Amino acid sequence: MNTWNSRRASVLSWLGWCRERGYDGPAVPVWAKRLAVPDSETPARSKMTVDRLIARREVHLREKTLWRMLYETAGRSDEILGMNIEDLDFAGRRCPVKAKGAKSKSRRGQVREDFVLETVYWDAGTARLLPRLLKGRTRGPVFVTHRKPGPGKVVSPRDVCPDTGFARLSYGQARALLDEHTAVRGPGTGWDLHEWRHSSLTHLGEAGASLLMLMAKSRHKKPENVRRYFKPSPEAIAELTSLLAPGDARR
């Protein structure tokens, strides 16, 4: 849907440019309408469920830290997995990340290799786990595998810890680990990594965060995109409905 709408808008913009300059161009068919983006089917887990999963004894410290950081930052999985230790601001509990769709910087018409970065923020849960996970490491990927890459695997130097030789944890590996701990009907039926972002934004919305604050936290540019993430629980809706009861009924 988003791809169709984006390309449709580009065509309309180009045709408008042609008309302004007196060029003849085709007309967009009437049936080629803008499509409504459907609501996301990704569920939002309850805060109790999130806390219980992360607290389970059999869950490794690496997964605990990753899941807690995904939840507290409401960041995208690729952004969090791509973080390096030297970029972490432990005191400020924040880190710059290369965001989805980030464009390379340019100066005087020349494209530079670095990218426009956005900042993600975490809180006390992540702050307690990070030092234990890093164990004194001061550089390289935050989240790494437990073994060195095989001799036939080509890995970018940025994706290898210079001290241990371990490779950066990939999206596929992180997804498989989450599925392993949450699947109840066989492999592939567990949680998806994107559920942490949905759950985080939903809980912030239920706590009273405004639309503007949710957009700032999620770094979405359009309100309708944030709305797709907000899925209040039946309990939250029931509590909201109680505000409509007669004054004496709430005593």
N, C-alpha and C positions, 0 to 999 in steps of 0.2 A: 504493500500500500504506500509506504513512504517513498519507495523508489519511483513508483508510478507518478505520485503527486509531484515529486521533485523534478522529474523529467518533463512532465506536463507544464510545470511553471517555467522551465527553461525554454520550451518551445514557444509558449505564449510571449515570453519576454523578447525572444528573437523576432517573432512576427511583429510585435509592437515596434521594435527598433526599425524594421523594414518599412512599416507604414509611415513612421515619422519622417523617413527620408525619401518617400515617394516610390519605393520599390513595390512591385506586385508580389504577393506571396499567397500560399494556400491558406484556407481557413480550417481551423480545428473543428472536427465533426461535433455535432451536438451531443452525441452519445459519449464523447470523451470527457466525462465529467470528473471532477475531483472526488476521490474516494475517501470515505470516512475510515479513519484508522481504528481497527477493532481493539477492544480492551484486551490487555495481556491476560493469558491464562496461567501465568506463573503465580503460585499461591504465596501468601504471607503467613509465616509461622508465628505462633504466639510467643510472647517474650519468655514465658515459663518454659516452653519447649526449647527455645534457643539456649537458655541458660542451662537446662538439664543436659542437653546434648554436649555442650562444651565442657561441662563438669564431669562427664563420664570418665572413669579411671582408665579404661582401655584406650581412650583417645590420646594419641601422641601429642607432646608439647607443640610440635610444629603445626599440627592441624588445629589445636586449640587456639594458637596465636593467630593463624591465618583466618579462621572463622570469626574470631572475636574482632579482628581488625576489619574484615569485610563488613561485619554488622555495624561496628561503631563509626566507620568512615562512610558507609553507604556508597563505597567506591565500586567500580567495575572490577571484575576479577583480574583482567589483564593489567589494569593499572597497579593493583596491589602486588601481584606476582612480579611485576617489572621493577619494583623498588630496589634500590641499592642502599646499603647500610650508611655509606658516607653522605647520603642525602637526607637522612632522618634528623629531625629536630626533636630530640628527646624532651627538652625542657618545654617547648611549645606544643608538644604532642601533635606534630603535623609533618607533612612531607610533600614536596612537589612531585607531580606525576605527569607522564605524557598521556593526555586524555584521548578519548575516542575521537577520531577525526582531526587530531591535532595537525596543524599545518606548520611546515618548516618556516623559520624566520627568514626574512629577506632584508638586505641592506643595499640601497642604490642599485636595485635590479639584480643583485646576486643572491642566490639562495644559499643559506647557511645550513650546516648539518644538524644544528640543535633545533629544538622544537619549542613552541609556545607551551608552557607548563601551567597546570592548575594545581591547587593545593587541597589535600584531603586532611581531615582532622580526626583524631581518635581520643579516647578517654581513659579512665583509670584501669579498666579491664585489660586493655591492650598494653598500657604502660607497665602493668605488673608482669606481664608475660614476656615482653620483648627482651629484657636483659637476660632472662633465663634461657631464651632460645638462642641468643647470639653467643653466649658464653665467652665474652671477650673479643669476638671477631669485630673488626673495625672497618672492613671494606668488603666489597663483593655483594652478591645477591642476598637479600634478607632471607628468602625461603629457598632452601636447596634440597637436593635429593640426599639420600643416605649412602650413596656410592658414587664413584667417579664414572664418567661416561666411558663406554666401551671404545676399543681402539679404532673401530670403523665409523664412529659417530663424529661428525664435524660440528663443533660447538663454538659460537662466537666467544672471544675472550671476555666480553662484558657479562656473559652468562655462565662464567665459571668463577668460583671462589678462589682467589689467588693463594690463599693460605691452606685450604683443605683439598682443593681440586674437585670439589663436588659441584655439580651443575645446577643451574637454576631450576626450580620446580616448574614444570610446564602446566598449562591449563588442563590438558588431558589427564595428567597425573593427579592434579588437585581434584578434578571432577570425579575421578575413579575412587579416590580416597573418601570423599564425602558420600558417594553412593555406597561404598562398603559399610559405612557406619549407620546409614539411614534406610537402606533397602530392606523392606519387610516381605516383599513378594518376589524375591529373586534379583539377580544383578540387573541394573538399569532401571530399577523402580524407585530409587531413593531420591533425595533432594537434588536440586540443581544449584550450582554456585550462584546463579542470579537471584535465588530466593533470599539470600542475605540482604541484598539491596532493597528488594521489595519489602521485606520484613522491617528493616530499619526505617524506611520512609513512612511506612504505615504506622509504626509505633510512635514516631515523632508527630505525625498528624493527629493521632488519637490523643496525644499529650497536649495538643493545643497549638502546635507550631503552625504559623501562617503559611499561605501558599508561597509568598515571597521567600520565607526562610527555608522552606522545603526546596525551592528552586536553587537557592544559594548552596544548600547542603548537597544536593544531587548534581548541581552544575548543569541542569537542563536550561535551555534557552526559551522553551515554549511551555506555557502552563498546561496545555493539553497532554504533554508528555509526562508531566509529574502526576497528573490525575490518574493515569493508567497504573501508577504504582501504589496509589492509596486505596487499600482494601480493608476498611475497618471491620473488626470482628463483630459478631452478633452481640457480644457483651458490651462492646463500646457503644453500639447503636442503642441498646436497651438503656444504658446509663444516660445517654443523651436524651432519650425519650422521657426519662423520669423528670426532666426539667419542666415538662409540660403538665405535670400533675398539679392538682390544686395545692395551694400553699400548705394546708394542714396535713395533706397526704404524705409529705416528705419529712414530717417530723418524727 
